[in-house]
Amino acid sequence: MRHNSLLQRAGRLHSLQPLILLAIILVMILAQSILVPGSLTLDQLLIISRQASALGIIALGQAVVILVGGIDLSVGTTVMMVNIFCITGMQASNSRVPAGLLLCLGIGLMIGAANAVGVLFLNIAPFVMTLCTTTICQGICYVYTQGAPTGSAAPFIRAVGTGRLLGVPYSTVIWLVLAALLWAVLRFTALGRRLYAVGGNPKAARLSGISNLRLIAGAYIFSALMATAAGVILTGYHNIASLTLEGDYAMNSLAAALIGGNAIEGGRGVGRGTGLLFHDAVDGDADHAGHQPGGKADYPGLYYPFGGGCPTAAETELRKGGNCMRIGVNQFCFPAGCDVVQALRRAREIGFDCIELCLTADRSPEKTVGGVTDALDISGYYNRLLHEHAGERELLELRRISEDVGLPVCSVGGIISFSIYPLTAQDPSIAQKSMDAVRRMLDAAQTLGAGSILVVPGIATEDLRYEQAYETAQTRVAQLADYAPGIQLMIENVWNNMLYSPLEMARFVDEMGKENVGICFDIANARRFGSPEQWMRTLGRRIRELHCKDYRMSIDNINGFTNILDGDVNYPAVLAAAREIGFDGSWVVELIPPAHCMVDRTLRHALETLRALDADEIN
């Protein structure tokens, strides 16, 4: 009797598991709303749902495999393989989407079938078989791409990965529909009851006339197809072919399924969903704690697998509609001897939300146009992981470092297309080097998870007609925009003898008709030619990023640049204009020439000044 009583209590406790997990989730959400005021908004919940959707879809397949007594460690590699061949097959063209989707479907079917054959007919343990599949698929991907995958997703796939239906991300809708269908099948159909029977007691199921082999094989194929769907969605979200996209999806999907009530021995679970909610609530809380300016907590191991600490689009959405600047810093603010890893760590310690990394020339750059590089005192800069000939290996290392430090890369800058290899160059060899350098910046932005790059559209010189410089710059920028449709090309206003009027700059952008071409507005650069706040009202929503420093009109040369509020820029008026036009991008501190001493204190002053402006403490 006592034994039966204990079993009954255990059964009741297990039936309450979803409610217990749901209560824990609600407590965690409440704690987050208290610790991070204003973080619990509808926008944030939708962003979390989009981040959770890929893992949620993968977890559906993992849960079915666990239900029949198996395990699938190949889901992450399936995502990576689908990502690479989806981009290869579609070649960024909507006309090739059907063929690309069929290719992805074939990959998923083959991986699922291979797992099923190994487990059922070769009697290989599921753990070992799916691990072997993972290794084989990784090898195929590395050999096929030669370690450096390239390309971008078709517009339709990008829309699926980033678009919304009535405000709800498409990926979330797909996840919820698939979850509802799976729940209905398991709860109300004979197929669902057979799956539970196979996992609960395979021998009894077989004696009852159930085809165990067919159902177990179907479970592995279903799991691979769910990973395939997630891979297509992630391809659209990231818009890049990457050898690191597999992330930790195998372990995370396994954790989500088990926490949600699946029994590792099979025969029980699926359909509750609380495990995934608990997993992502933990990830969401860790992400907020780790990314708050000056925050004490940093949990790189808990960052969501959607690109570690670099959810730039999500962070931008979170900051809409309120006084909450996203403040970054340009790498050139640190001395030339400061390695990129040191720059990331120092920027994080100071309290910046993100960093703008800079593509540099090789160690011995060619002679510059007009000596601009020397004048800016950045000729000695060399970014060992982000230079004009950096490969995929260096970029992936840089992304890993950024994720470990916990500082997102908001954009990729540099002045190669300005003074070293101008985009307006008439010499074909120099023009080619300029285009290649900007393409390298676009590739870097995709790999690093940054959403944009800075482009100086060349320079107008005495030996080149202005109209020719204007048209050449437009043509080449438009070509570069087509190279990476998912990355924003931000035209920066600099002292290049071009685009010295807000009306002309607006016209320059509009005439190209490219959705991914905007403006990085340098506030101090514009002060020499007028009032920056009036420029901003004219340029409006074309502005995607702001560069922040100040300028002293009395000096009226490059030495007139100074720290924020030390010059003639009316920053309260600039802030008012930014709010008026609905600006929601990054405010990037760019103190050039860089400080020669007390660098961290100087940058901290700039950060604190912008925070005070945002809080309306300065007027």
Protein Blocks (a to p, Z undefined) as FASTA:
>chain_A
ZZmmmmmmmmmmmmmmmmmmmmmmmmmmmmmmmmmghklcfklmmmmmmmmmmmmmmmmm
mmmmmmnopacfklmmmmmmmmmmmmmmnnopaklmmmmmmmmmmmmmmmmmmmmmmmmm
nopafklmmmmmmmmmmmmmmmmnnopagddddfklmmmmmmceehiafklmmmmmmmmm
mmmmmmmmmklmmmmmmmmommlmmmnopafklmmmmmmmmmmmmmmmmmmmmmmmnopa
cfklnmmmlmmmmmmmmmnopafkgoiaehilmmmmmmmmmmmmmmmmmmgghiabdcfk
lpcfehpjacfklmmmmmgoiacddddddfklpcfklcfklmmmmmmmnopabdcddddd
dfbdcddehhlmmmnopmmgccfklcfkbcfklmmmmmmmmmmnopacfbdcdjklmmmm
gckbcblklmmmmmmmmmmmmmmmmmnopabdcddebjadfklcfklmmmmmmmmmmmmm
mmmmmbccddddddehpakbfklmmmmmmmnopakbccdddfklmmmnocfklmmmmnmm
mpmbdcdddddfklopaklpccehiambdfklmmmmmmmnopabdcddddddddfbhklm
mmmmmmmmmmmmmnopaZZ
